[in-house]
């Protein structure tokens, strides 16, 4: 169909996606927990919004202001914290609670199981279990330094 044959009202029709797709329950849960969790992480770190913003700016290579952090954590604001910043935020605050929130319950359960197993095993046993280089197993390398044969 050519654009000239489409009725004028069809060209200007808008659709609100909020009416079509309600937010997923998991997404809503994460969104509601995100802001208070970020505040708790910053408070635990003992750093001000300004300090966290400055360190995030360095870690991300992108300017982050204290005002942005206030907007991300204010209950009344609709600003969304970028997922790409989560790892840097956790590193700066020294708290990985935000990463764990995003993982979800099943992956967190597996992570906790792994952490408990790691606490039981000593360092050498852990390296052997996950086959990390330096565990006494020699890997044959070709002349280029790769493992390819």
C-alpha atoms as a printed R data frame, in Angstrom:
    type eleno elety resid chain resno      x       y      z
1   ATOM     1    CA   UNK     A     1  0.000   0.000  0.000
2   ATOM     2    CA   UNK     A     2  1.326   3.408 -0.925
3   ATOM     3    CA   UNK     A     3  1.471   6.182  1.658
4   ATOM     4    CA   UNK     A     4 -0.893   8.296 -0.454
5   ATOM     5    CA   UNK     A     5 -3.676   5.691 -0.136
6   ATOM     6    CA   UNK     A     6 -3.439   5.398  3.687
7   ATOM     7    CA   UNK     A     7 -6.142   7.476  5.404
8   ATOM     8    CA   UNK     A     8 -4.782  10.566  7.190
9   ATOM     9    CA   UNK     A     9 -5.973   9.471 10.672
10  ATOM    10    CA   UNK     A    10 -3.988   6.214 10.427
11  ATOM    11    CA   UNK     A    11 -0.739   8.100  9.877
12  ATOM    12    CA   UNK     A    12 -1.152   9.969 13.172
13  ATOM    13    CA   UNK     A    13 -2.314   7.115 15.379
14  ATOM    14    CA   UNK     A    14 -0.286   6.594 18.551
15  ATOM    15    CA   UNK     A    15 -0.299   3.591 20.819
16  ATOM    16    CA   UNK     A    16  0.597   3.638 24.502
17  ATOM    17    CA   UNK     A    17  2.581   0.507 25.243
18  ATOM    18    CA   UNK     A    18  1.694   0.688 28.927
19  ATOM    19    CA   UNK     A    19 -1.836  -0.252 27.900
20  ATOM    20    CA   UNK     A    20 -0.632  -3.219 25.878
21  ATOM    21    CA   UNK     A    21  2.096  -4.703 28.066
22  ATOM    22    CA   UNK     A    22  1.892  -4.345 31.833
23  ATOM    23    CA   UNK     A    23  5.284  -4.315 33.570
24  ATOM    24    CA   UNK     A    24  6.570  -7.748 34.469
25  ATOM    25    CA   UNK     A    25  6.328  -8.516 38.212
26  ATOM    26    CA   UNK     A    26 10.083  -9.233 38.465
27  ATOM    27    CA   UNK     A    27 10.948  -5.905 36.832
28  ATOM    28    CA   UNK     A    28  8.630  -4.062 39.208
29  ATOM    29    CA   UNK     A    29 10.199  -5.827 42.209
30  ATOM    30    CA   UNK     A    30 13.713  -4.914 41.102
31  ATOM    31    CA   UNK     A    31 12.732  -1.306 40.415
32  ATOM    32    CA   UNK     A    32 11.161  -0.876 43.852
33  ATOM    33    CA   UNK     A    33 14.207  -2.342 45.618
34  ATOM    34    CA   UNK     A    34 16.853  -0.606 43.511
35  ATOM    35    CA   UNK     A    35 16.746   2.907 44.980
36  ATOM    36    CA   UNK     A    36 16.779   1.958 48.679
37  ATOM    37    CA   UNK     A    37 19.482  -0.631 48.003
38  ATOM    38    CA   UNK     A    38 21.685   1.966 46.303
39  ATOM    39    CA   UNK     A    39 21.249   4.296 49.285
40  ATOM    40    CA   UNK     A    40 22.172   1.521 51.722
41  ATOM    41    CA   UNK     A    41 25.267   0.640 49.655
42  ATOM    42    CA   UNK     A    42 26.431   4.267 49.603
43  ATOM    43    CA   UNK     A    43 25.784   4.637 53.334
44  ATOM    44    CA   UNK     A    44 27.743   1.422 54.101
45  ATOM    45    CA   UNK     A    45 30.649   2.721 52.031
46  ATOM    46    CA   UNK     A    46 30.827   5.873 54.149
47  ATOM    47    CA   UNK     A    47 31.123   7.931 50.973
48  ATOM    48    CA   UNK     A    48 28.998  10.931 50.076
49  ATOM    49    CA   UNK     A    49 27.032  11.177 46.840
50  ATOM    50    CA   UNK     A    50 29.773  13.504 45.605
51  ATOM    51    CA   UNK     A    51 32.543  10.989 46.366
52  ATOM    52    CA   UNK     A    52 30.650   8.091 44.791
53  ATOM    53    CA   UNK     A    53 29.884  10.229 41.725
54  ATOM    54    CA   UNK     A    54 33.546  11.236 41.329
55  ATOM    55    CA   UNK     A    55 34.769   7.638 41.612
56  ATOM    56    CA   UNK     A    56 32.036   6.393 39.258
57  ATOM    57    CA   UNK     A    57 33.089   9.017 36.734
58  ATOM    58    CA   UNK     A    58 36.629   7.662 36.792
59  ATOM    59    CA   UNK     A    59 35.535   4.010 36.674
60  ATOM    60    CA   UNK     A    60 33.089   4.562 33.814
61  ATOM    61    CA   UNK     A    61 35.037   7.153 31.854
62  ATOM    62    CA   UNK     A    62 31.783   9.117 31.772
63  ATOM    63    CA   UNK     A    63 30.810  12.140 33.867
64  ATOM    64    CA   UNK     A    64 28.501  11.196 36.721
65  ATOM    65    CA   UNK     A    65 27.347  13.990 39.006
66  ATOM    66    CA   UNK     A    66 26.078  13.852 42.574
67  ATOM    67    CA   UNK     A    67 22.826  15.301 41.264
68  ATOM    68    CA   UNK     A    68 22.451  12.292 38.968
69  ATOM    69    CA   UNK     A    69 22.908   9.944 41.932
70  ATOM    70    CA   UNK     A    70 20.320  11.896 43.917
71  ATOM    71    CA   UNK     A    71 17.896  11.495 41.009
72  ATOM    72    CA   UNK     A    72 18.635   7.760 40.721
73  ATOM    73    CA   UNK     A    73 17.953   7.248 44.436
74  ATOM    74    CA   UNK     A    74 15.114   9.712 45.106
75  ATOM    75    CA   UNK     A    75 11.795   7.910 45.696
76  ATOM    76    CA   UNK     A    76  9.833  10.534 43.774
77  ATOM    77    CA   UNK     A    77 12.087  10.563 40.694
78  ATOM    78    CA   UNK     A    78 11.550   8.360 37.647
79  ATOM    79    CA   UNK     A    79 15.222   8.329 36.580
80  ATOM    80    CA   UNK     A    80 16.488   4.815 35.878
81  ATOM    81    CA   UNK     A    81 19.972   3.719 36.884
82  ATOM    82    CA   UNK     A    82 21.823   2.346 33.819
83  ATOM    83    CA   UNK     A    83 22.475  -1.395 34.056
84  ATOM    84    CA   UNK     A    84 25.895  -0.863 32.465
85  ATOM    85    CA   UNK     A    85 26.924   1.098 35.566
86  ATOM    86    CA   UNK     A    86 26.049  -1.611 38.116
87  ATOM    87    CA   UNK     A    87 29.482  -3.270 38.269
88  ATOM    88    CA   UNK     A    88 31.270   0.073 38.680
89  ATOM    89    CA   UNK     A    89 28.786   1.198 41.350
90  ATOM    90    CA   UNK     A    90 29.368  -2.018 43.305
91  ATOM    91    CA   UNK     A    91 33.140  -1.613 42.997
92  ATOM    92    CA   UNK     A    92 33.050   2.022 44.140
93  ATOM    93    CA   UNK     A    93 30.786   1.319 47.121
94  ATOM    94    CA   UNK     A    94 32.450  -1.996 48.006
95  ATOM    95    CA   UNK     A    95 29.030  -3.662 48.149
96  ATOM    96    CA   UNK     A    96 27.789  -6.185 45.588
97  ATOM    97    CA   UNK     A    97 24.156  -6.142 46.771
98  ATOM    98    CA   UNK     A    98 23.043  -4.362 43.587
99  ATOM    99    CA   UNK     A    99 24.593  -7.085 41.396
100 ATOM   100    CA   UNK     A   100 22.867  -9.733 43.479
101 ATOM   101    CA   UNK     A   101 19.511  -7.992 43.145
102 ATOM   102    CA   UNK     A   102 19.800  -8.058 39.375
103 ATOM   103    CA   UNK     A   103 20.849 -11.721 39.323
104 ATOM   104    CA   UNK     A   104 17.528 -12.853 40.690
105 ATOM   105    CA   UNK     A   105 16.719 -15.493 43.287
106 ATOM   106    CA   UNK     A   106 17.772 -18.652 41.402
107 ATOM   107    CA   UNK     A   107 21.190 -17.354 40.383
108 ATOM   108    CA   UNK     A   108 21.752 -15.878 43.847
109 ATOM   109    CA   UNK     A   109 21.020 -19.270 45.351
110 ATOM   110    CA   UNK     A   110 23.639 -20.870 43.087
111 ATOM   111    CA   UNK     A   111 26.110 -18.114 43.910
112 ATOM   112    CA   UNK     A   112 25.585 -18.608 47.641
113 ATOM   113    CA   UNK     A   113 26.039 -22.360 47.237
114 ATOM   114    CA   UNK     A   114 29.329 -21.733 45.426
115 ATOM   115    CA   UNK     A   115 30.437 -19.299 48.122
116 ATOM   116    CA   UNK     A   116 29.713 -21.858 50.835
117 ATOM   117    CA   UNK     A   117 31.632 -24.537 48.931
118 ATOM   118    CA   UNK     A   118 34.555 -22.134 48.442
119 ATOM   119    CA   UNK     A   119 34.618 -21.405 52.170
120 ATOM   120    CA   UNK     A   120 34.883 -25.128 52.881
121 ATOM   121    CA   UNK     A   121 37.612 -25.828 50.333
122 ATOM   122    CA   UNK     A   122 41.090 -24.437 50.648
123 ATOM   123    CA   UNK     A   123 42.598 -22.310 47.867
124 ATOM   124    CA   UNK     A   124 44.469 -25.161 46.170
125 ATOM   125    CA   UNK     A   125 41.414 -27.422 46.125
126 ATOM   126    CA   UNK     A   126 39.288 -24.614 44.644
127 ATOM   127    CA   UNK     A   127 41.802 -24.034 41.839
128 ATOM   128    CA   UNK     A   128 41.924 -27.752 41.036
129 ATOM   129    CA   UNK     A   129 38.152 -27.968 41.044
130 ATOM   130    CA   UNK     A   130 37.714 -25.124 38.558
131 ATOM   131    CA   UNK     A   131 40.946 -25.973 36.664
132 ATOM   132    CA   UNK     A   132 42.596 -22.588 37.068
133 ATOM   133    CA   UNK     A   133 46.158 -22.342 35.714
134 ATOM   134    CA   UNK     A   134 48.675 -22.563 38.491
135 ATOM   135    CA   UNK     A   135 47.047 -25.629 39.977
136 ATOM   136    CA   UNK     A   136 49.882 -27.970 39.134
137 ATOM   137    CA   UNK     A   137 48.355 -29.176 35.865
138 ATOM   138    CA   UNK     A   138 50.633 -28.474 32.944
139 ATOM   139    CA   UNK     A   139 48.992 -27.229 29.770
140 ATOM   140    CA   UNK     A   140 50.866 -27.982 26.549
141 ATOM   141    CA   UNK     A   141 51.253 -24.796 24.531
142 ATOM   142    CA   UNK     A   142 52.409 -24.285 20.979
143 ATOM   143    CA   UNK     A   143 55.068 -21.723 20.136
144 ATOM   144    CA   UNK     A   144 52.588 -18.845 19.983
145 ATOM   145    CA   UNK     A   145 51.641 -19.140 23.641
146 ATOM   146    CA   UNK     A   146 48.119 -20.359 22.904
147 ATOM   147    CA   UNK     A   147 46.761 -23.732 23.915
148 ATOM   148    CA   UNK     A   148 45.877 -24.686 20.321
149 ATOM   149    CA   UNK     A   149 47.715 -27.706 18.987
